[in-house]
Amino acid sequence: MIEKVIQLIEEKQMISKGDKIIIAVSGGPDSICLLHILWQLKKKYSIELYVAHVNHCLRGEDADKDEDFVRQFCKDYNIDFYSARIQVDEIAKEKKISFETAAREVRYTFFKEVMERVNGNKIALAHNANDQCETVLMRIMRGTGIEGLAGIKPLRDNIYIRPLIKITREEIEDYCRSNVLETRLDKSNLETIYTRNKIRLELIPYIKENFNSNIVQSINRLVENIEWDIEFMDFISKEIYNKYAQEEQDRVILLKELFLEPRAIISRVIRNAINSLQGNLLNFEKVHIDNIIKLHKLGTGKIIELPKELIALNNYEDIHILKRDKDYKNDTREQYELHLGRNDIKENMTVNLEMLTSKDILIKEEQYIKFFDYDKITKNIVLRYRKDGDRIKPLGMKGSKKLKDLFIDLKIPKEKRNDIPLICFGEEIAWVIGYRISEDFKIEKSTKNILKISIEREAEE
């Protein structure tokens, strides 16, 4: 059996020379088998081993005996042992989550703590082929997609490794007997109050007896086939992502052309976009992906809320996925009175005002440098942000236009409009910075004094 484990380690490049590996050990056959195999492979891979054990404090004396057993096992094999006693049932009640979820969270948190403590780089888990079968069957019953059918990954994030994932429970038990390895039995694994236990103790035996005696091997072959398909789909979707997704500081923009691609590709690109923003896909389900795809057809300005404080919005059929901002009213935002010379604004911005005469200047306007007829300015010069009812007479137009309509014409995303600064002379908007200036303050042949306004913005970290 150890040859099969080595083959998987080499195939998935799970272990590199010099790795410091934390092994999650409960004391059951699976984890003791994993610990013993990696202990035998210490010299082959020049690795260091550490054991992490979590006592869930649920089975009283039995749980304490499990902890003592693993501690003694590590002492016998000269392996550093770390343990934690955590009242998982209390955490589950406090967070209002299932016991299984709470137990998983505390285990993984503790494993990471041990890894940081010993400066480790890998965490080895004892999931096996039977666990894989149980997981896939459970996901099928929940209506999973192709990703769910891929089951438990042998290698995740280049940290979590599962060297026994292709080994059946029967093989593991044979290994323990052959090597005279004593193990502990967690009696809660024999209770059918948990879904996974029901699948293990009732469903799989029923399938074996009535349909397929090799169901565990069959499901694992399915997983392997799915892995190949996913690998190909990932390759294609990354190419499409690079073509149609634009990553900005606070969002990912999915160009409308993406939505002409096959739905399977669209879904994967959306998932990649979400992962890019928050680093994982926790709490995102098929319904959220479907809603983003539907949003593409709902018209510009439409917004949907997503998990993890994200939103998606339609901006002229491009889909922007970004963090939801806290609500605020624009009319309560600060405004800044400007004076000739340098004006430093809080939001990493400097506004320079310079008075010139028409004889002094060859006007050369740029996006953030504009010129105005100084003699037409009769009121204070201020920088502010938009308010309800704002209007501007864009350069070249006879009549005024709602600022909101100007933003629509310029295809400025709805959620960006509140952050576009305005230069105003009194209450009149003279310049929508970065976009348009007003007809009312343009330079004419009769202009004698000119106000030059230039904007400098620091690059955000």
N, C-alpha and C positions, 0 to 999 in steps of 0.2 A: 504493500500500500504506500509506503514511503516514496517509492519511485513515482507513483501517480501525483503525489503532492509536489515533488521536486519538478515534475514536468509542468504542472500548472504555475508554479512559482516562476520558472524560466519563461514560460509562454507569456505570462502577464507582467513579467519584470517586477514582481512584487517586492523582492528583496535585493538590496545592493550591499556590496562589501562595506562593513563598518556600521551598518544600521543599528540603531538602538530601538529595540522593539518592546512595547508594553503589551503583555498578553492578558486579555480579560479571562479570568478563571473563576468559575463558580464552584468547581469541585465535581461537577458531573462528568460523564464519560467523554463528551465532546471536547470540553475545554482541557481536561487532563490529557487526552490524546494529543491535542494541538500543542500543549506545553511540552510533552515528552518528545514529539517529533522535532519541534524547533530546537529543543535542547540538544538533540542528536545532530542537528544541522549547524550548531554553533561554529564549529571549526571550518566547515565547508564554506560558510558565508562570512566568517569573521564578525559575527554579530554579538551584541550584548542583549541580555534578556532581563525583563522586569515583570513582575506579576501584579495585577490590580484586581482586588476583590471587593465587591459591594455587598454588605449585609443589609438587606431590606428591612430587617427588624420586624418581620411578619410571622415567622414560624418559631419564635421563642428559642428554646434550647436547640432545636434542630438547626436553625440558622447559625447559632453560635458555634455549633459543632462543625458546620461546613467551613466556617471561617478558620477555626483551629486546624482543621484537616488541611486546608490549602496552605496555611502558614507552615505547618510541619513538612508538607511535601516540598515546599520551596527551600526550607532549611536543609532537607536531605539532599537536594540537588544544588545547593549553594546558589540560589537565585534570590535576588532582592524582592521582598514582599511588601506591598502597600495595601492597606484596607481602609474602608470607610463604613461607618454605621449610620444609616439614614432612614428616618421614619417616612417611608414612601407613601403610606396611606394618608398621613397628615398633609403631605405636599399635594397629593391628588385632590383632597377635599378643599384645600386652600385655593388651588388654581382651578378647581372645578373641571378637572380632566380625568380620564380613566386611569385606573391603577397602572395598566400596561404602559400608557403614554408617560406617566410620571416616572415609572421605574426606568424606562428607556432614557429619559432626559437626565436623571441623576447619574445613571451609569456612564453615559457618554461624557457628561460634565466631569465626573471624577477621573475617567480615563485621560482626558485632556490635561487635567491638573497634574496627574502623575507624569505625563509626557513632558510637560513644561518643567516639572521639578527635577527630572533626571536628564533634561535636555535631549529627550528622545525624538524620533521622527516617524515612527510607525506604530500603529495600534492593531494588533492581531485579534481577530474575532473567530469564534469556533462554529460559525454557521456551516451546515453540511447540505448534502443533496436532498435529504428529507425536508429540511427547513425550506429549501428552495421550492420544492413541490408544494408544501403547505402554503407558502407565500403566494405563489402563482394561483393556486386554486381559490384562495381567499380573495385575491384581487379580481379574478374572473367573476366571482359572485357579486362583487361590488360594481361591475361594469367598467373594468379598466380599459385603457387604450394600449397601443403597441408598447409604449414605454413600461407600463405596468407588467406586461408579459415578459419583459426582460428580467424580471425578478430581482434577486439580490446580486449586486455587482461584486465580482471577485476582488476588484481594486477600485477604491473610491477616493478621489481627491489626492491620490498618491500618498495617502496616510493610512486609511483603513484597508487592511488586507484580510482575505478569507481563504487561507490555503486549503481548507477542507471542503470547499463548496461543491466539489465534484465527487466527494466521498460519501457513501451511504451510511446511515446509522448502523446498519448491520456490520459493515466493514470496520467502523470505529469500535464497536463492541468487541469484535474479533481481535482487533489490535490490542485493546486493553487486556483481554484475557491472555493473549500470546505473550505480552510483556509483563504479565502479573502486576497490572496497575490497579490499585484500589481506587474506587470512585465513590462519590456520594449520590444519593437519590433524593431529588426534590419532589416530595409527595404532591405538591401543588400542580405538577405537570400531569398528574393522573386525574385531576378534577376537570369536569366538562363544563365548568361555568364560563370559561373563556373560549372565544371563537376558534383560536388556533388549536387549542386542545381538542375541541370537538372534531376539527378536521383531521387531526393526527390520530385520535382514538376511535373515531366513528366513521368519518367519510372515507378516508383512504383505505382502511380495512374493507369497507363495503365495496369500493371500486375494485380492489384487488380480488375479492372473492367473486364478484358478479360480472366484471367487465374486462379488466386488464391487470393481471398479476404483476406487471412491470410498470405500473403507473408512475412510480418515482423516476425511473429511467426515462420514460416517455416524456414526462414534463420537462426533465432536464435537457432532453434533446430539443424540445420546442424552444426552450430558453436560448440554447446555443444558436439555433436557426434565426431566432429573433435578433440576437446580438449582431449577426452578420448583416441583416437587413437594416438595423438601426445604424450600424457603422456606415453603410452606404448612404442612407438618408441624411446622416449628420454631415457627410462630406458635401452632398449636393446643397443642403440647406445653408451651410457656411458660405458657399459661393454666392448663393442668392442673397444672404444677409449682407455680405460685403458690397453687393451691387445695389440693394434697395434700402438699406438701413443706414441712417446717419446718426452717429453718437455725438451728442453735445453734452455740455457739463451737467445739465440737470434733466436730460430727457434722451429718448431715442425716437427718431422720426422715421416712420415706415412710409416710404413713398407709394403713391397710389398704384404704380405699375406692379408692385408686389402682388396685389390682389387679383392679377390676371394669371398667376401661377396656380398649379394644382393645390387643392385645399391642404393636403398633407404637408406640403412645403410651407404654405402660409402659416400653418399652425406651429411648425417648428421654428420658423423665423420669429414669430411672436414670442414664443417661449424663450428664445435666445435673447430677445430684447429685454424681457422681464428679468432674466437672469443677469444680464449686463447691468441693470439698474440696481438690483438689490442683492445679487450674489447667490441667490437660490430661487427655487420655485415653490417654497413652502406656502400652503394654503391656496395655491392656484390650481383650479380644476378645469375640466373641459368646458364647463359652462362659461367661464371667464374668457377663455380663448374664443369660443363661439360668439360671445357678445362683442368682442373687439372686431371680429370679422364682419358682424352685422353692422357695427358702427360705421364702417366704411361707406355704407349705402344710405345712411340716415341724413346726410347733408351737413354742410359746414357749421361749426359752432356747437354741434351736439357733443355732450360729455357723458361718460359713464364712470362710475366709481368701481374700483378694484380693491382687492385685499392689500394689506400692508401699506395703507395710505397712498396708494397709487391711483391715478386717474388716466383715462384715455380720452382723447378728444379728436374730433374730425376737423381738420383745417384744410378746406378745399380738397377733400378726398385723401389727403395725406393724414396718417394717424400718428399723433404725438402721444407717447406714453411717458408720464412724468410723476414726480411726487406732488401730492396735493398740498397747496399752500394753505396756511392759516388764513381765515377770513379777516378782512379788515376793510374799513371804509376809506375811500381815497380822499374824501374831503377832510379827514382828520390827519392826513400825512403832513409832515412839515413842508413849509416853503421857505425859500432862501432869498433874501434881498441881496442883489448883486451891485457891486460898485466898480468903477474903473480900476483896472489892475487885476491882480490875481485873487480869485475867490475859491477857497477850498471847501468842497461839499463833502458831507459825511460819507456818502455812498461811493468812495474811491474815485471821486470825480473832481477835476479842477476846471473852473470856467474863467477864461481870460478875456477881459474887456479892454479894448484899445480904441482911442479916439483918433481919427485920421482926417486929413482934408483931401478933397478930390484930387488935388495936385500931387499929393504924396504917394498915390497908390495905383498900382496896376492890379485890378481886382482879379483874383484867381480863387474861385470858390472850390471847396472840397466838401466831402460828406460832413465833416465836423468843423468846418470853418465857413462862416457866413458873414455877409456885410449888410448893414441896414442904414437907412437915412436917419442920422442922429437927430436932425431938427424936427422930425415927425414924432419923436418920443417925448411925451409930456408928463409921463407918470413914472413911478418906480419900476426898475427892472428886476424881475424876480424869476427864480427857477422853481417850478412846482410840478405836480402830476395832475392827471386829468380829473375833472369833476363832472358831475351830471350837468348836461346842458351846454358843455363846451362846444364852441364853433370856431372855425377858421376860414379865412378867404384865401385859398391856396393860390400861389403865384400863377398868374395867367388867367384867373377866373374873375368874373364880374360879381358873382354872388358868393355868399358864405356857404359853408358846408358843415354839417355836424361832424365833430371829431370822430365819433363812432363810425360814421359812414366812410370817412377818409381811411380809417383803419381797415375797414372791410375791403375798400377798393385796393388798398396796398397789400391785402392778404396777410395782415399781421395777426398771428395767432391770438385768440381771445385772451388767454391767460398771460400774455406778455404785455398787453396794452396798458395795464396799470403801472408798469415799471418804466414806461417811456417818458423821459423828462421833457418838460416844455419850457421854453423861454417866453416870458410874457412881459409886455409893457403895460403896466396896470393890470387890467383884467383881460386884455386882448392878447391872443396867442400870436406871437411873432414867428416862432420856430418850433416845429415838432422835431426835436433833435434827432438827426440821422435820416430825416425823411423830407419834410416840406417846410418852406418858409411862407410868410404871408405876403399877399399882394399889397397890403396897406402900408408896408414899411420898406418897400423895395427902393433901390437906388435909381434915381432918374437923372436926366441931363442937368437939371437945375440943382441937384444935390451938392451942398457945400461941405458939410461935415458928415463923416462916415463912422459908424460904430462897427468895429470888427469884433466878432465873438468867436472864440475857438475853444473847443472842448478837448480835454485830456482825460482819459480813463485808465486807471491802473488795471492790469490784467489780474483777474481773480485767481486766488490760489486753487 
